[in-house]
């Protein structure tokens, strides 16, 4: 049974397995990896995890005002299968939620499950009425995940990495 957990240094090796499976690049949405982040070395990884968890809060509780994102890992049997992030500061280009599931763990419903959990977090902890979730226009699997969770297509926009579908999900109270 998968679970959503806060990033932890305890799973450094498992995280690296997940990270390396994707290959080079910064395409692992949901982890919040930036070009200058060192996730390979133990010290760099510890600093990166600390930054992700600096203002962490228990699921379902109000988010600290200074927090920029709630990051969770999708973990099962000690394996990091993916990540999901709920951004607290709205950005019209990247939306509220980003997620990714490692290639070997796809087609199991993990992204849909994690997105459903994070939608509840957006409603209860942030008090949002709706969220914007974009995905690359050619990412049919991600579009399906968003639509299964109530996503309504606003349209397609050109973005830095190509055309992007923009979905809004209403969060019922």
C-alpha positions as CSV (number, residue, x, y, z in Angstrom):
1,X,0.0,0.0,0.0
2,X,1.6,3.3,-1.0
3,X,1.8,6.3,1.3
4,X,2.6,10.0,1.0
5,X,5.5,11.0,3.3
6,X,7.6,14.0,3.9
7,X,11.0,13.8,2.2
8,X,13.5,12.1,4.4
9,X,17.3,11.5,4.4
10,X,16.6,7.9,5.5
11,X,15.6,7.1,1.9
12,X,18.5,8.7,0.1
13,X,19.5,5.5,-1.8
14,X,15.8,4.8,-2.7
15,X,15.4,8.4,-3.9
16,X,18.5,8.2,-6.0
17,X,17.2,5.0,-7.6
18,X,14.0,6.9,-8.5
19,X,15.9,10.0,-9.7
20,X,18.4,8.0,-11.9
21,X,15.5,6.0,-13.5
22,X,14.3,9.2,-15.0
23,X,17.7,10.0,-16.5
24,X,19.3,13.4,-16.9
25,X,17.3,16.6,-16.7
26,X,14.9,18.4,-14.3
27,X,11.7,16.7,-15.4
28,X,10.7,15.0,-12.2
29,X,7.7,17.2,-11.3
30,X,6.7,17.0,-7.7
31,X,10.2,16.8,-6.3
32,X,11.2,20.5,-6.6
33,X,14.7,19.8,-7.9
34,X,16.5,22.9,-9.3
35,X,19.6,23.0,-11.4
36,X,21.9,23.9,-8.5
37,X,20.5,21.3,-6.1
38,X,22.9,18.5,-5.1
39,X,20.9,15.4,-4.4
40,X,23.8,13.0,-5.0
41,X,26.1,13.6,-2.1
42,X,24.8,12.8,1.5
43,X,25.4,16.4,2.7
44,X,23.8,18.0,-0.4
45,X,20.9,15.6,-0.1
46,X,20.4,16.4,3.6
47,X,20.4,20.1,2.9
48,X,17.9,19.7,0.0
49,X,15.6,17.5,2.2
50,X,15.9,20.0,5.0
51,X,14.8,22.8,2.7
52,X,11.8,20.8,1.5
53,X,10.7,20.1,5.0
54,X,11.7,23.5,6.6
55,X,8.1,24.6,7.2
56,X,6.4,21.2,6.9
57,X,3.1,20.6,8.6
58,X,1.0,17.5,9.4
59,X,-1.5,16.7,6.6
60,X,-4.8,18.4,7.1
61,X,-3.5,21.2,9.3
62,X,-3.1,24.8,8.3
63,X,0.1,25.6,6.3
64,X,2.5,28.1,7.8
65,X,2.2,31.5,6.1
66,X,5.9,31.4,5.1
67,X,5.7,28.1,3.4
68,X,5.9,28.0,-0.4
69,X,5.0,24.3,-1.0
70,X,4.0,21.1,0.6
71,X,6.2,18.3,-0.8
72,X,5.4,14.6,-0.4
73,X,7.0,11.5,-1.7
74,X,5.0,8.5,-2.9
75,X,6.6,5.6,-1.1
76,X,5.9,1.9,-1.0
77,X,7.9,-0.9,0.6
78,X,10.9,1.4,1.0
79,X,10.9,2.5,-2.6
80,X,10.4,6.1,-3.7
81,X,7.9,5.8,-6.6
82,X,7.3,9.5,-7.2
83,X,6.7,12.9,-5.8
84,X,3.9,15.5,-5.6
85,X,4.1,19.2,-4.6
86,X,1.3,21.6,-3.7
87,X,2.4,25.1,-4.3
88,X,1.1,27.7,-1.8
89,X,1.9,30.7,-3.9
90,X,-0.1,30.8,-7.1
91,X,1.9,31.0,-10.3
92,X,-0.1,31.2,-13.5
93,X,2.6,29.3,-15.5
94,X,3.2,26.3,-13.2
95,X,-0.1,26.1,-11.4
96,X,-0.8,24.8,-7.9
97,X,0.2,21.1,-8.2
98,X,3.0,19.2,-9.9
99,X,3.6,15.5,-9.7
100,X,5.6,12.7,-11.3
101,X,5.8,8.9,-11.0
102,X,9.0,7.1,-12.0
103,X,8.6,5.2,-15.2
104,X,8.7,1.7,-13.7
105,X,5.8,2.5,-11.3
106,X,3.4,4.1,-13.9
107,X,0.0,2.7,-14.9
108,X,-0.8,1.7,-11.3
109,X,-3.0,4.6,-10.5
110,X,-0.4,6.2,-8.1
111,X,-0.6,9.6,-9.7
112,X,-4.4,9.7,-9.5
113,X,-4.3,8.6,-5.9
114,X,-1.6,11.1,-4.8
115,X,-3.4,13.9,-6.7
116,X,-6.6,13.1,-4.8
117,X,-4.8,13.2,-1.5
118,X,-3.2,16.6,-2.4
119,X,-6.5,18.0,-3.6
120,X,-7.8,17.4,-0.1
121,X,-4.7,19.1,1.4
122,X,-5.3,22.1,-0.9
123,X,-8.9,22.3,0.4
124,X,-8.3,21.7,4.1
125,X,-4.9,23.2,4.7
126,X,-4.9,26.1,2.2
127,X,-8.6,26.7,2.0
128,X,-8.5,26.8,-1.8
129,X,-11.8,26.6,-3.8
130,X,-10.0,25.4,-7.0
131,X,-6.6,24.6,-8.2
132,X,-4.8,24.9,-11.6
133,X,-2.9,21.9,-12.8
134,X,-1.0,22.1,-16.1
135,X,0.6,19.3,-18.0
136,X,2.4,19.1,-21.3
137,X,-0.1,18.9,-24.2
138,X,1.2,15.6,-25.4
139,X,1.2,13.9,-22.0
140,X,-2.0,11.9,-22.4
141,X,-1.4,9.9,-19.2
142,X,-1.2,13.1,-17.0
143,X,-4.2,14.6,-18.7
144,X,-6.2,11.5,-17.9
145,X,-5.0,11.6,-14.3
146,X,-6.1,15.2,-14.0
147,X,-9.5,14.5,-15.7
148,X,-10.1,11.5,-13.4
149,X,-9.8,13.9,-10.5
150,X,-12.3,16.4,-11.9
151,X,-10.1,18.5,-14.1
152,X,-11.8,20.7,-16.6
153,X,-9.7,21.9,-19.5
154,X,-9.3,25.6,-19.7
155,X,-7.3,25.5,-22.9
156,X,-3.8,25.0,-24.3
157,X,-1.1,27.6,-24.0
158,X,2.4,27.9,-25.4
159,X,5.0,27.6,-22.7
160,X,8.8,27.4,-22.4
161,X,8.9,23.6,-22.9
162,X,6.1,23.4,-25.5
163,X,2.3,23.5,-25.5
164,X,0.7,23.0,-22.1
165,X,-2.9,21.9,-21.2
166,X,-4.3,23.9,-18.3
167,X,-6.9,22.2,-16.1
168,X,-8.9,23.6,-13.2
169,X,-10.3,21.4,-10.5
170,X,-13.0,22.7,-8.2
171,X,-12.6,21.7,-4.6
172,X,-16.0,21.0,-3.2
173,X,-16.5,22.0,0.4
